[in-house]
Amino acid sequence: MRILLTHPYVLVFMGGGTGSLVRYLTGRFIPATLSGAPFPTAILIVNIVASALLGLVVGWGLGRTMGEEARLLIGVGFCGGLSTFSSFSYDTVVLLQNGRVGIAFLNIGLNLILCLLVSMGGLLIGQKL
């Protein structure tokens, strides 16, 4: 059983499923553009959290022996399942189609800038842990 639970496909599957569930629950509690709210806040939040966590995991793993299992479970699986470029893109297209150009570009800018900043911050913090 241990061999199965440490198989790379299983680790990515478990982490990705958990990340996707967290993303879904975030969207249930924080309204998205598709449900009438003025800004796709839930997607922005999960993208920021995933970027920060991935930066932290990678930063912590630099200079240390980080198991491949942890990298696959957290970095590839959970962060990959949590963050969502496709939903971000779709929400932006919907905003543009609805004539909300300013909000669409705000969404693009916030996702890009904030995710880069928290990823860099996570990387730096992780290196110091």
N, CA, C and O atoms as CSV, one atom per row, in Angstrom:
chain,resi,resn,atom,element,x,y,z
A,1,MET,N,N,0.828,-1.200,0.000
A,1,MET,CA,C,0.000,0.000,0.000
A,1,MET,C,C,0.869,1.260,0.000
A,1,MET,O,O,0.545,2.230,-0.685
A,2,ARG,N,N,1.973,1.257,0.763
A,2,ARG,CA,C,2.860,2.416,0.824
A,2,ARG,C,C,3.419,2.752,-0.546
A,2,ARG,O,O,3.533,3.923,-0.906
A,3,ILE,N,N,3.767,1.730,-1.305
A,3,ILE,CA,C,4.312,1.954,-2.644
A,3,ILE,C,C,3.289,2.665,-3.512
A,3,ILE,O,O,3.642,3.577,-4.261
A,4,LEU,N,N,2.038,2.267,-3.425
A,4,LEU,CA,C,0.987,2.902,-4.217
A,4,LEU,C,C,0.824,4.367,-3.825
A,4,LEU,O,O,0.691,5.229,-4.694
A,5,LEU,N,N,0.835,4.658,-2.524
A,5,LEU,CA,C,0.639,6.029,-2.055
A,5,LEU,C,C,1.803,6.948,-2.369
A,5,LEU,O,O,1.643,8.168,-2.335
A,6,THR,N,N,2.956,6.408,-2.669
A,6,THR,CA,C,4.106,7.242,-3.011
A,6,THR,C,C,4.389,7.234,-4.507
A,6,THR,O,O,5.394,7.789,-4.950
A,7,HIS,N,N,3.522,6.616,-5.279
A,7,HIS,CA,C,3.692,6.623,-6.736
A,7,HIS,C,C,3.459,8.048,-7.243
A,7,HIS,O,O,2.513,8.706,-6.810
A,8,PRO,N,N,4.302,8.531,-8.147
A,8,PRO,CA,C,4.165,9.921,-8.624
A,8,PRO,C,C,2.767,10.261,-9.136
A,8,PRO,O,O,2.266,11.350,-8.853
A,9,TYR,N,N,2.137,9.381,-9.865
A,9,TYR,CA,C,0.797,9.672,-10.391
A,9,TYR,C,C,-0.220,9.828,-9.264
A,9,TYR,O,O,-1.103,10.684,-9.324
A,10,VAL,N,N,-0.087,9.000,-8.247
A,10,VAL,CA,C,-1.022,9.053,-7.123
A,10,VAL,C,C,-0.812,10.339,-6.323
A,10,VAL,O,O,-1.777,10.971,-5.895
A,11,LEU,N,N,0.441,10.722,-6.125
A,11,LEU,CA,C,0.728,11.951,-5.386
A,11,LEU,C,C,0.174,13.178,-6.111
A,11,LEU,O,O,-0.448,14.039,-5.487
A,12,VAL,N,N,0.394,13.261,-7.410
A,12,VAL,CA,C,-0.127,14.386,-8.184
A,12,VAL,C,C,-1.658,14.367,-8.169
A,12,VAL,O,O,-2.292,15.416,-8.050
A,13,PHE,N,N,-2.240,13.194,-8.287
A,13,PHE,CA,C,-3.699,13.037,-8.259
A,13,PHE,C,C,-4.281,13.498,-6.923
A,13,PHE,O,O,-5.258,14.246,-6.891
A,14,MET,N,N,-3.679,13.049,-5.826
A,14,MET,CA,C,-4.188,13.421,-4.498
A,14,MET,C,C,-4.028,14.920,-4.251
A,14,MET,O,O,-4.955,15.576,-3.778
A,15,GLY,N,N,-2.856,15.456,-4.571
A,15,GLY,CA,C,-2.636,16.887,-4.376
A,15,GLY,C,C,-3.520,17.727,-5.277
A,15,GLY,O,O,-4.092,18.726,-4.842
A,16,GLY,N,N,-3.631,17.318,-6.543
A,16,GLY,CA,C,-4.466,18.059,-7.489
A,16,GLY,C,C,-5.932,18.030,-7.112
A,16,GLY,O,O,-6.631,19.036,-7.230
A,17,GLY,N,N,-6.400,16.873,-6.655
A,17,GLY,CA,C,-7.799,16.768,-6.223
A,17,GLY,C,C,-8.081,17.651,-5.027
A,17,GLY,O,O,-9.123,18.304,-4.957
A,18,THR,N,N,-7.156,17.672,-4.090
A,18,THR,CA,C,-7.328,18.510,-2.898
A,18,THR,C,C,-7.295,19.987,-3.271
A,18,THR,O,O,-8.120,20.769,-2.799
A,19,GLY,N,N,-6.337,20.369,-4.124
A,19,GLY,CA,C,-6.262,21.762,-4.566
A,19,GLY,C,C,-7.506,22.189,-5.325
A,19,GLY,O,O,-7.998,23.303,-5.142
A,20,SER,N,N,-8.015,21.310,-6.173
A,20,SER,CA,C,-9.238,21.620,-6.932
A,20,SER,C,C,-10.435,21.769,-6.002
A,20,SER,O,O,-11.281,22.639,-6.210
A,21,LEU,N,N,-10.507,20.925,-4.980
A,21,LEU,CA,C,-11.599,21.028,-4.016
A,21,LEU,C,C,-11.529,22.351,-3.250
A,21,LEU,O,O,-12.550,23.006,-3.043
A,22,VAL,N,N,-10.329,22.739,-2.835
A,22,VAL,CA,C,-10.160,24.020,-2.140
A,22,VAL,C,C,-10.557,25.172,-3.061
A,22,VAL,O,O,-11.201,26.125,-2.623
A,23,ARG,N,N,-10.172,25.086,-4.344
A,23,ARG,CA,C,-10.552,26.126,-5.298
A,23,ARG,C,C,-12.068,26.194,-5.442
A,23,ARG,O,O,-12.640,27.284,-5.452
A,24,TYR,N,N,-12.719,25.049,-5.554
A,24,TYR,CA,C,-14.177,24.999,-5.678
A,24,TYR,C,C,-14.846,25.606,-4.448
A,24,TYR,O,O,-15.759,26.421,-4.577
A,25,LEU,N,N,-14.393,25.213,-3.252
A,25,LEU,CA,C,-14.989,25.732,-2.027
A,25,LEU,C,C,-14.760,27.234,-1.886
A,25,LEU,O,O,-15.635,27.949,-1.399
A,26,THR,N,N,-13.605,27.713,-2.303
A,26,THR,CA,C,-13.339,29.156,-2.279
A,26,THR,C,C,-14.350,29.884,-3.153
A,26,THR,O,O,-14.887,30.923,-2.769
A,27,GLY,N,N,-14.606,29.321,-4.344
A,27,GLY,CA,C,-15.587,29.919,-5.244
A,27,GLY,C,C,-17.006,29.886,-4.706
A,27,GLY,O,O,-17.820,30.746,-5.042
A,28,ARG,N,N,-17.305,28.901,-3.877
A,28,ARG,CA,C,-18.646,28.806,-3.282
A,28,ARG,C,C,-18.857,29.877,-2.213
A,28,ARG,O,O,-19.973,30.357,-2.014
A,29,PHE,N,N,-17.774,30.246,-1.531
A,29,PHE,CA,C,-17.891,31.210,-0.445
A,29,PHE,C,C,-17.603,32.640,-0.880
A,29,PHE,O,O,-18.029,33.590,-0.223
A,30,ILE,N,N,-16.882,32.797,-1.986
A,30,ILE,CA,C,-16.565,34.125,-2.500
A,30,ILE,C,C,-17.154,34.207,-3.905
A,30,ILE,O,O,-16.691,33.498,-4.799
A,31,PRO,N,N,-18.153,35.044,-4.122
A,31,PRO,CA,C,-18.814,35.097,-5.429
A,31,PRO,C,C,-17.853,35.407,-6.575
A,31,PRO,O,O,-16.900,36.170,-6.417
A,32,ALA,N,N,-18.118,34.807,-7.714
A,32,ALA,CA,C,-17.318,35.028,-8.916
A,32,ALA,C,C,-18.097,35.878,-9.907
A,32,ALA,O,O,-19.295,36.105,-9.738
A,33,THR,N,N,-17.417,36.340,-10.929
A,33,THR,CA,C,-18.050,37.163,-11.958
A,33,THR,C,C,-19.258,36.459,-12.574
A,33,THR,O,O,-20.284,37.087,-12.833
A,34,LEU,N,N,-19.133,35.173,-12.804
A,34,LEU,CA,C,-20.208,34.442,-13.463
A,34,LEU,C,C,-21.493,34.448,-12.661
A,34,LEU,O,O,-22.571,34.260,-13.225
A,35,SER,N,N,-21.401,34.662,-11.338
A,35,SER,CA,C,-22.607,34.704,-10.520
A,35,SER,C,C,-23.062,36.137,-10.250
A,35,SER,O,O,-23.931,36.369,-9.409
A,36,GLY,N,N,-22.478,37.087,-10.959
A,36,GLY,CA,C,-22.968,38.452,-10.879
A,36,GLY,C,C,-22.134,39.420,-10.063
A,36,GLY,O,O,-22.444,40.611,-10.049
A,37,ALA,N,N,-21.105,38.974,-9.393
A,37,ALA,CA,C,-20.260,39.886,-8.619
A,37,ALA,C,C,-19.434,40.745,-9.578
A,37,ALA,O,O,-19.207,40.341,-10.718
A,38,PRO,N,N,-18.985,41.915,-9.140
A,38,PRO,CA,C,-18.270,42.823,-10.037
A,38,PRO,C,C,-16.830,42.430,-10.370
A,38,PRO,O,O,-16.245,42.987,-11.300
A,39,PHE,N,N,-16.253,41.492,-9.638
A,39,PHE,CA,C,-14.850,41.156,-9.867
A,39,PHE,C,C,-14.623,39.684,-9.514
A,39,PHE,O,O,-15.179,39.200,-8.528
A,40,PRO,N,N,-13.812,38.958,-10.306
A,40,PRO,CA,C,-13.553,37.534,-10.034
A,40,PRO,C,C,-12.581,37.331,-8.869
A,40,PRO,O,O,-11.461,36.855,-9.056
A,41,THR,N,N,-13.020,37.693,-7.690
A,41,THR,CA,C,-12.177,37.682,-6.497
A,41,THR,C,C,-11.687,36.286,-6.129
A,41,THR,O,O,-10.522,36.118,-5.768
A,42,ALA,N,N,-12.550,35.292,-6.214
A,42,ALA,CA,C,-12.172,33.936,-5.796
A,42,ALA,C,C,-10.986,33.418,-6.604
A,42,ALA,O,O,-10.065,32.826,-6.042
A,43,ILE,N,N,-11.002,33.635,-7.908
A,43,ILE,CA,C,-9.913,33.160,-8.756
A,43,ILE,C,C,-8.630,33.909,-8.426
A,43,ILE,O,O,-7.553,33.314,-8.391
A,44,LEU,N,N,-8.739,35.201,-8.187
A,44,LEU,CA,C,-7.563,35.981,-7.805
A,44,LEU,C,C,-6.970,35.437,-6.503
A,44,LEU,O,O,-5.753,35.284,-6.392
A,45,ILE,N,N,-7.814,35.149,-5.533
A,45,ILE,CA,C,-7.333,34.646,-4.243
A,45,ILE,C,C,-6.634,33.302,-4.397
A,45,ILE,O,O,-5.539,33.116,-3.867
A,46,VAL,N,N,-7.250,32.359,-5.114
A,46,VAL,CA,C,-6.606,31.042,-5.232
A,46,VAL,C,C,-5.316,31.127,-6.036
A,46,VAL,O,O,-4.367,30.398,-5.746
A,47,ASN,N,N,-5.259,31.996,-7.034
A,47,ASN,CA,C,-4.018,32.157,-7.788
A,47,ASN,C,C,-2.910,32.750,-6.912
A,47,ASN,O,O,-1.753,32.342,-7.011
A,48,ILE,N,N,-3.264,33.703,-6.063
A,48,ILE,CA,C,-2.283,34.304,-5.162
A,48,ILE,C,C,-1.793,33.273,-4.145
A,48,ILE,O,O,-0.589,33.150,-3.918
A,49,VAL,N,N,-2.709,32.542,-3.541
A,49,VAL,CA,C,-2.332,31.536,-2.542
A,49,VAL,C,C,-1.449,30.457,-3.169
A,49,VAL,O,O,-0.432,30.073,-2.592
A,50,ALA,N,N,-1.834,29.971,-4.337
A,50,ALA,CA,C,-1.043,28.932,-5.008
A,50,ALA,C,C,0.346,29.447,-5.378
A,50,ALA,O,O,1.333,28.725,-5.235
A,51,SER,N,N,0.430,30.686,-5.852
A,51,SER,CA,C,1.727,31.269,-6.211
A,51,SER,C,C,2.623,31.421,-4.990
A,51,SER,O,O,3.813,31.110,-5.044
A,52,ALA,N,N,2.050,31.898,-3.891
A,52,ALA,CA,C,2.830,32.061,-2.662
A,52,ALA,C,C,3.290,30.709,-2.130
A,52,ALA,O,O,4.448,30.554,-1.741
A,53,LEU,N,N,2.393,29.735,-2.114
A,53,LEU,CA,C,2.737,28.412,-1.600
A,53,LEU,C,C,3.798,27.738,-2.462
A,53,LEU,O,O,4.731,27.131,-1.936
A,54,LEU,N,N,3.662,27.838,-3.764
A,54,LEU,CA,C,4.663,27.233,-4.640
A,54,LEU,C,C,6.027,27.909,-4.455
A,54,LEU,O,O,7.053,27.230,-4.411
A,55,GLY,N,N,6.040,29.225,-4.348
A,55,GLY,CA,C,7.293,29.933,-4.089
A,55,GLY,C,C,7.909,29.499,-2.771
A,55,GLY,O,O,9.121,29.303,-2.681
A,56,LEU,N,N,7.076,29.348,-1.748
A,56,LEU,CA,C,7.549,28.917,-0.436
A,56,LEU,C,C,8.134,27.506,-0.495
A,56,LEU,O,O,9.210,27.256,0.047
A,57,VAL,N,N,7.434,26.597,-1.145
A,57,VAL,CA,C,7.899,25.208,-1.253
A,57,VAL,C,C,9.207,25.135,-2.025
A,57,VAL,O,O,10.137,24.445,-1.607
A,58,VAL,N,N,9.287,25.841,-3.145
A,58,VAL,CA,C,10.505,25.820,-3.947
A,58,VAL,C,C,11.650,26.488,-3.186
A,58,VAL,O,O,12.770,25.977,-3.169
A,59,GLY,N,N,11.368,27.621,-2.561
A,59,GLY,CA,C,12.402,28.304,-1.791
A,59,GLY,C,C,12.915,27.457,-0.649
A,59,GLY,O,O,14.120,27.411,-0.401
A,60,TRP,N,N,12.014,26.786,0.050
A,60,TRP,CA,C,12.409,25.928,1.153
A,60,TRP,C,C,13.236,24.749,0.640
A,60,TRP,O,O,14.181,24.315,1.298
A,61,GLY,N,N,12.880,24.242,-0.522
A,61,GLY,CA,C,13.575,23.085,-1.081
A,61,GLY,C,C,14.957,23.394,-1.623
A,61,GLY,O,O,15.780,22.487,-1.752
A,62,LEU,N,N,15.232,24.643,-1.942
A,62,LEU,CA,C,16.562,25.008,-2.443
A,62,LEU,C,C,17.584,24.827,-1.335
A,62,LEU,O,O,17.403,25.328,-0.225
A,63,GLY,N,N,18.640,24.124,-1.632
A,63,GLY,CA,C,19.689,23.929,-0.650
A,63,GLY,C,C,19.374,22.861,0.382
A,63,GLY,O,O,20.176,22.607,1.280
A,64,ARG,N,N,18.217,22.238,0.259
A,64,ARG,CA,C,17.828,21.159,1.163
A,64,ARG,C,C,17.465,19.943,0.325
A,64,ARG,O,O,17.243,20.029,-0.883
A,65,THR,N,N,17.417,18.862,0.978
A,65,THR,CA,C,16.951,17.660,0.301
A,65,THR,C,C,15.447,17.579,0.504
A,65,THR,O,O,14.964,17.145,1.550
A,66,MET,N,N,14.725,18.004,-0.511
A,66,MET,CA,C,13.273,17.910,-0.445
A,66,MET,C,C,12.874,16.677,-1.241
A,66,MET,O,O,13.263,16.511,-2.397
A,67,GLY,N,N,12.112,15.842,-0.621
A,67,GLY,CA,C,11.702,14.626,-1.288
A,67,GLY,C,C,10.881,14.910,-2.538
A,67,GLY,O,O,10.108,15.866,-2.591
A,68,GLU,N,N,11.062,14.077,-3.521
A,68,GLU,CA,C,10.286,14.180,-4.754
A,68,GLU,C,C,8.800,14.045,-4.461
A,68,GLU,O,O,7.970,14.654,-5.136
A,69,GLU,N,N,8.465,13.246,-3.452
A,69,GLU,CA,C,7.055,13.062,-3.094
A,69,GLU,C,C,6.419,14.380,-2.658
A,69,GLU,O,O,5.300,14.694,-3.064
A,70,ALA,N,N,7.125,15.151,-1.834
A,70,ALA,CA,C,6.594,16.433,-1.365
A,70,ALA,C,C,6.443,17.412,-2.516
A,70,ALA,O,O,5.450,18.134,-2.593
A,71,ARG,N,N,7.420,17.440,-3.408
A,71,ARG,CA,C,7.354,18.338,-4.565
A,71,ARG,C,C,6.161,17.991,-5.446
A,71,ARG,O,O,5.448,18.880,-5.911
A,72,LEU,N,N,5.946,16.709,-5.674
A,72,LEU,CA,C,4.828,16.293,-6.526
A,72,LEU,C,C,3.480,16.535,-5.861
A,72,LEU,O,O,2.549,17.023,-6.501
A,73,LEU,N,N,3.374,16.198,-4.583
A,73,LEU,CA,C,2.111,16.339,-3.862
A,73,LEU,C,C,1.706,17.804,-3.715
A,73,LEU,O,O,0.571,18.176,-4.013
A,74,ILE,N,N,2.647,18.634,-3.250
A,74,ILE,CA,C,2.323,20.037,-2.955
A,74,ILE,C,C,2.500,20.934,-4.177
A,74,ILE,O,O,1.576,21.645,-4.572
A,75,GLY,N,N,3.693,20.896,-4.774
A,75,GLY,CA,C,3.997,21.816,-5.870
A,75,GLY,C,C,3.213,21.535,-7.134
A,75,GLY,O,O,2.496,22.400,-7.638
A,76,VAL,N,N,3.351,20.322,-7.645
A,76,VAL,CA,C,2.672,19.975,-8.905
A,76,VAL,C,C,1.192,19.738,-8.673
A,76,VAL,O,O,0.354,20.284,-9.391
A,77,GLY,N,N,0.862,18.918,-7.663
A,77,GLY,CA,C,-0.528,18.532,-7.434
A,77,GLY,C,C,-1.379,19.636,-6.841
A,77,GLY,O,O,-2.248,20.192,-7.513
A,78,PHE,N,N,-1.125,19.959,-5.558
A,78,PHE,CA,C,-1.988,20.908,-4.863
A,78,PHE,C,C,-1.979,22.291,-5.510
A,78,PHE,O,O,-3.038,22.845,-5.806
A,79,CYS,N,N,-0.787,22.850,-5.731
A,79,CYS,CA,C,-0.721,24.196,-6.318
A,79,CYS,C,C,-1.282,24.208,-7.740
A,79,CYS,O,O,-1.940,25.165,-8.148
A,80,GLY,N,N,-1.016,23.131,-8.492
A,80,GLY,CA,C,-1.565,23.045,-9.844
A,80,GLY,C,C,-3.082,22.929,-9.854
A,80,GLY,O,O,-3.747,23.508,-10.713
A,81,GLY,N,N,-3.632,22.176,-8.895
A,81,GLY,CA,C,-5.083,22.033,-8.804
A,81,GLY,C,C,-5.757,23.282,-8.256
A,81,GLY,O,O,-6.891,23.594,-8.618
A,82,LEU,N,N,-5.058,23.993,-7.386
A,82,LEU,CA,C,-5.628,25.187,-6.763
A,82,LEU,C,C,-5.654,26.371,-7.714
A,82,LEU,O,O,-6.684,27.031,-7.855
A,83,SER,N,N,-4.545,26.643,-8.362
A,83,SER,CA,C,-4.494,27.803,-9.256
A,83,SER,C,C,-5.206,27.472,-10.561
A,83,SER,O,O,-5.348,26.307,-10.930
A,84,THR,N,N,-5.641,28.496,-11.236
A,84,THR,CA,C,-6.416,28.222,-12.435
A,84,THR,C,C,-6.288,29.333,-13.466
A,84,THR,O,O,-6.950,30.368,-13.381
A,85,PHE,N,N,-5.436,29.097,-14.422
A,85,PHE,CA,C,-5.261,30.065,-15.498
A,85,PHE,C,C,-6.480,30.070,-16.426
A,85,PHE,O,O,-6.851,31.114,-16.962
A,86,SER,N,N,-7.089,28.917,-16.608
A,86,SER,CA,C,-8.239,28.840,-17.516
A,86,SER,C,C,-9.424,29.642,-16.980
A,86,SER,O,O,-10.080,30.352,-17.742
A,87,SER,N,N,-9.707,29.541,-15.687
A,87,SER,CA,C,-10.815,30.318,-15.118
A,87,SER,C,C,-10.497,31.805,-15.133
A,87,SER,O,O,-11.369,32.625,-15.419
A,88,PHE,N,N,-9.264,32.154,-14.828
A,88,PHE,CA,C,-8.822,33.550,-14.898
A,88,PHE,C,C,-9.039,34.085,-16.316
A,88,PHE,O,O,-9.570,35.181,-16.499
A,89,SER,N,N,-8.627,33.310,-17.309
A,89,SER,CA,C,-8.773,33.731,-18.706
A,89,SER,C,C,-10.240,33.879,-19.083
A,89,SER,O,O,-10.631,34.869,-19.701
A,90,TYR,N,N,-11.043,32.901,-18.712
A,90,TYR,CA,C,-12.467,32.939,-19.050
A,90,TYR,C,C,-13.161,34.125,-18.384
A,90,TYR,O,O,-13.930,34.839,-19.028
A,91,ASP,N,N,-12.889,34.337,-17.097
A,91,ASP,CA,C,-13.490,35.480,-16.403
A,91,ASP,C,C,-13.112,36.788,-17.078
A,91,ASP,O,O,-13.943,37.689,-17.198
A,92,THR,N,N,-11.871,36.900,-17.518
A,92,THR,CA,C,-11.408,38.114,-18.195
A,92,THR,C,C,-12.131,38.299,-19.517
A,92,THR,O,O,-12.525,39.415,-19.854
A,93,VAL,N,N,-12.310,37.228,-20.268
A,93,VAL,CA,C,-13.040,37.299,-21.542
A,93,VAL,C,C,-14.489,37.715,-21.300
A,93,VAL,O,O,-15.024,38.538,-22.043
A,94,VAL,N,N,-15.126,37.165,-20.281
A,94,VAL,CA,C,-16.514,37.528,-19.965
A,94,VAL,C,C,-16.602,39.014,-19.610
A,94,VAL,O,O,-17.526,39.704,-20.041
A,95,LEU,N,N,-15.645,39.501,-18.829
A,95,LEU,CA,C,-15.636,40.928,-18.500
A,95,LEU,C,C,-15.502,41.779,-19.757
A,95,LEU,O,O,-16.200,42.781,-19.909
A,96,LEU,N,N,-14.609,41.382,-20.655
A,96,LEU,CA,C,-14.434,42.125,-21.908
A,96,LEU,C,C,-15.697,42.088,-22.762
A,96,LEU,O,O,-16.101,43.106,-23.323
A,97,GLN,N,N,-16.320,40.916,-22.861
A,97,GLN,CA,C,-17.541,40.782,-23.656
A,97,GLN,C,C,-18.675,41.628,-23.093
A,97,GLN,O,O,-19.543,42.090,-23.834
A,98,ASN,N,N,-18.662,41.826,-21.786
A,98,ASN,CA,C,-19.706,42.625,-21.148
A,98,ASN,C,C,-19.354,44.109,-21.090
A,98,ASN,O,O,-20.024,44.887,-20.412
A,99,GLY,N,N,-18.300,44.493,-21.806
A,99,GLY,CA,C,-17.918,45.895,-21.881
A,99,GLY,C,C,-17.232,46.427,-20.636
A,99,GLY,O,O,-17.109,47.642,-20.474
A,100,ARG,N,N,-16.791,45.562,-19.772
A,100,ARG,CA,C,-16.145,45.979,-18.528
A,100,ARG,C,C,-14.625,45.923,-18.707
A,100,ARG,O,O,-13.925,45.180,-18.018
A,101,VAL,N,N,-14.148,46.715,-19.633
A,101,VAL,CA,C,-12.743,46.687,-20.044
A,101,VAL,C,C,-11.814,47.060,-18.884
A,101,VAL,O,O,-10.789,46.409,-18.678
A,102,GLY,N,N,-12.160,48.087,-18.138
A,102,GLY,CA,C,-11.322,48.511,-17.015
A,102,GLY,C,C,-11.182,47.419,-15.965
A,102,GLY,O,O,-10.085,47.163,-15.469
A,103,ILE,N,N,-12.292,46.778,-15.631
A,103,ILE,CA,C,-12.262,45.695,-14.643
A,103,ILE,C,C,-11.476,44.510,-15.196
A,103,ILE,O,O,-10.751,43.850,-14.451
A,104,ALA,N,N,-11.608,44.233,-16.490
A,104,ALA,CA,C,-10.862,43.131,-17.110
A,104,ALA,C,C,-9.363,43.375,-17.000
A,104,ALA,O,O,-8.611,42.465,-16.650
A,105,PHE,N,N,-8.926,44.583,-17.293
A,105,PHE,CA,C,-7.495,44.883,-17.207
A,105,PHE,C,C,-7.017,44.966,-15.754
A,105,PHE,O,O,-5.861,44.656,-15.465
A,106,LEU,N,N,-7.887,45.376,-14.853
A,106,LEU,CA,C,-7.556,45.327,-13.429
A,106,LEU,C,C,-7.336,43.875,-13.006
A,106,LEU,O,O,-6.395,43.573,-12.272
A,107,ASN,N,N,-8.201,42.985,-13.470
A,107,ASN,CA,C,-8.069,41.563,-13.178
A,107,ASN,C,C,-6.738,41.019,-13.704
A,107,ASN,O,O,-6.038,40.296,-12.996
A,108,ILE,N,N,-6.398,41.360,-14.924
A,108,ILE,CA,C,-5.132,40.912,-15.513
A,108,ILE,C,C,-3.950,41.440,-14.697
A,108,ILE,O,O,-3.041,40.688,-14.345
A,109,GLY,N,N,-3.975,42.731,-14.405
A,109,GLY,CA,C,-2.870,43.346,-13.672
A,109,GLY,C,C,-2.706,42.789,-12.273
A,109,GLY,O,O,-1.591,42.491,-11.846
A,110,LEU,N,N,-3.816,42.645,-11.554
A,110,LEU,CA,C,-3.735,42.130,-10.190
A,110,LEU,C,C,-3.237,40.690,-10.169
A,110,LEU,O,O,-2.386,40.342,-9.351
A,111,ASN,N,N,-3.758,39.849,-11.060
A,111,ASN,CA,C,-3.300,38.461,-11.107
A,111,ASN,C,C,-1.813,38.393,-11.417
A,111,ASN,O,O,-1.071,37.659,-10.765
A,112,LEU,N,N,-1.385,39.145,-12.398
A,112,LEU,CA,C,0.020,39.099,-12.799
A,112,LEU,C,C,0.937,39.655,-11.711
A,112,LEU,O,O,1.874,38.982,-11.282
A,113,ILE,N,N,0.673,40.865,-11.272
A,113,ILE,CA,C,1.562,41.536,-10.324
A,113,ILE,C,C,1.543,40.863,-8.957
A,113,ILE,O,O,2.599,40.561,-8.401
A,114,LEU,N,N,0.352,40.624,-8.410
A,114,LEU,CA,C,0.280,40.041,-7.072
A,114,LEU,C,C,0.838,38.621,-7.032
A,114,LEU,O,O,1.532,38.253,-6.084
A,115,CYS,N,N,0.538,37.823,-8.056
A,115,CYS,CA,C,1.052,36.453,-8.073
A,115,CYS,C,C,2.574,36.427,-8.201
A,115,CYS,O,O,3.235,35.604,-7.566
A,116,LEU,N,N,3.125,37.308,-9.004
A,116,LEU,CA,C,4.582,37.386,-9.097
A,116,LEU,C,C,5.206,37.834,-7.772
A,116,LEU,O,O,6.217,37.279,-7.341
A,117,LEU,N,N,4.609,38.826,-7.137
A,117,LEU,CA,C,5.154,39.324,-5.874
A,117,LEU,C,C,5.095,38.278,-4.769
A,117,LEU,O,O,6.075,38.089,-4.048
A,118,VAL,N,N,3.958,37.595,-4.623
A,118,VAL,CA,C,3.859,36.603,-3.546
A,118,VAL,C,C,4.696,35.368,-3.853
A,118,VAL,O,O,5.181,34.704,-2.936
A,119,SER,N,N,4.869,35.057,-5.120
A,119,SER,CA,C,5.736,33.941,-5.489
A,119,SER,C,C,7.179,34.257,-5.110
A,119,SER,O,O,7.881,33.414,-4.551
A,120,MET,N,N,7.617,35.473,-5.415
A,120,MET,CA,C,8.964,35.899,-5.052
A,120,MET,C,C,9.103,35.954,-3.531
A,120,MET,O,O,10.116,35.517,-2.985
A,121,GLY,N,N,8.100,36.483,-2.854
A,121,GLY,CA,C,8.142,36.542,-1.395
A,121,GLY,C,C,8.195,35.152,-0.777
A,121,GLY,O,O,8.966,34.913,0.153
A,122,GLY,N,N,7.374,34.228,-1.293
A,122,GLY,CA,C,7.401,32.857,-0.799
A,122,GLY,C,C,8.745,32.204,-1.015
A,122,GLY,O,O,9.245,31.489,-0.147
A,123,LEU,N,N,9.329,32.448,-2.170
A,123,LEU,CA,C,10.646,31.894,-2.481
A,123,LEU,C,C,11.695,32.405,-1.486
A,123,LEU,O,O,12.497,31.629,-0.968
A,124,LEU,N,N,11.681,33.697,-1.230
A,124,LEU,CA,C,12.653,34.295,-0.293
A,124,LEU,C,C,12.428,33.801,1.132
A,124,LEU,O,O,13.388,33.488,1.836
A,125,ILE,N,N,11.176,33.729,1.559
A,125,ILE,CA,C,10.867,33.239,2.903
A,125,ILE,C,C,11.259,31.766,3.026
A,125,ILE,O,O,11.849,31.356,4.026
A,126,GLY,N,N,10.931,30.985,2.016
A,126,GLY,CA,C,11.251,29.568,2.044
A,126,GLY,C,C,12.752,29.316,2.137
A,126,GLY,O,O,13.177,28.358,2.783
A,127,GLN,N,N,13.543,30.147,1.514
A,127,GLN,CA,C,15.001,29.993,1.569
A,127,GLN,C,C,15.535,30.287,2.970
A,127,GLN,O,O,16.579,29.760,3.353
A,128,LYS,N,N,14.843,31.108,3.725
A,128,LYS,CA,C,15.309,31.482,5.061
A,128,LYS,C,C,14.839,30.512,6.132
A,128,LYS,O,O,15.356,30.535,7.249
A,129,LEU,N,N,13.871,29.661,5.818
A,129,LEU,CA,C,13.357,28.700,6.818
A,129,LEU,C,C,14.346,27.581,7.058
A,129,LEU,O,O,14.083,26.687,7.863
